[in-house]
Amino acid sequence: MEHYLFIYVHLFLFLTKQIFKSIFTVTKDLTKAFPAKAFRELGMHTVAAIDTLAPDVDGDIKGCIRVLIHTTKDLKKVNHIYLDDAKNLRPDR
């Protein structure tokens, strides 16, 4: 899990002062760690972060962490990142 959070933090490092909230959802099979806690341990102490359980939907991928970032920065283009099997969640991207 830290591997993915590491990627997440580095991709948005330039926005650190503009990120004010992150919401993490996890599938029910992820039971060993809290993504928001790992997020804070990677240095994101001033950003509000919360974990929640994703709905248990038949056919959903296992081991999935979704992240929603709230920022004050006016983004002209948003780059949505899908890793591994999560790419199947949005085949249109």
C-alpha positions in Angstrom: 0.0 0.0 0.0 2.8 2.4 0.8 4.1 1.9 -2.7 1.0 3.4 -4.2 0.8 6.2 -1.6 4.4 7.0 -2.4 3.5 7.4 -6.1 0.5 9.5 -5.1 2.4 11.9 -2.9 5.2 12.4 -5.4 2.8 13.1 -8.3 1.1 15.8 -6.2 4.1 17.1 -4.3 4.0 20.4 -6.2 0.4 20.8 -5.0 1.2 20.1 -1.3 0.1 23.6 -0.1 -3.0 23.5 -2.3 -4.3 20.0 -1.3 -6.7 20.5 1.7 -8.4 17.1 1.8 -8.0 13.5 0.6 -10.6 10.8 0.9 -9.5 7.1 0.6 -11.9 4.3 -0.1 -10.8 0.7 0.3 -12.3 -2.6 -0.8 -13.4 -4.9 2.1 -10.4 -7.3 1.6 -7.9 -4.6 2.6 -7.7 -5.1 6.4 -4.1 -4.5 7.4 -3.6 -0.8 7.2 -5.3 2.6 7.0 -4.4 4.5 3.8 -4.9 7.9 5.5 -2.5 6.9 8.2 0.1 5.9 5.7 -0.5 9.2 3.9 0.2 11.1 7.0 3.3 9.0 7.8 4.6 10.0 4.3 4.6 13.6 5.5 1.2 14.9 4.6 0.5 16.1 8.1 -1.4 19.3 7.2 -3.9 17.7 4.9 -7.2 16.3 6.2 -7.5 12.7 5.3 -10.1 10.0 6.0 -10.6 6.4 5.1 -13.9 4.8 4.2 -15.1 1.4 3.1 -16.1 1.1 -0.6 -19.5 -0.5 -1.3 -19.3 -4.3 -1.7 -20.3 -4.6 -5.3 -20.3 -8.0 -7.1 -17.6 -8.1 -9.7 -15.6 -5.2 -8.3 -11.8 -5.6 -8.3 -10.1 -6.7 -5.1 -7.4 -4.8 -3.2 -8.5 -1.4 -4.6 -7.7 1.9 -2.9 -9.4 4.9 -4.5 -8.3 8.4 -3.7 -10.3 11.6 -4.1 -8.2 14.8 -3.8 -9.7 18.1 -3.0 -7.5 21.1 -4.0 -7.7 24.8 -4.1 -5.7 25.0 -7.3 -7.5 25.8 -10.5 -6.5 22.8 -12.7 -6.9 23.1 -16.4 -6.3 19.4 -16.9 -6.7 16.6 -14.4 -4.7 13.5 -14.9 -6.6 10.5 -13.5 -4.2 7.7 -12.6 -5.3 4.0 -12.7 -2.8 1.4 -11.6 -2.8 -2.3 -12.3 -6.3 -3.8 -12.4 -7.9 -0.4 -11.6 -7.4 0.4 -15.3 -10.4 -1.8 -16.0 -12.6 0.6 -13.9 -12.5 3.2 -16.6 -11.8 1.6 -20.0 -12.7 5.0 -21.6 -9.5 6.6 -20.3 
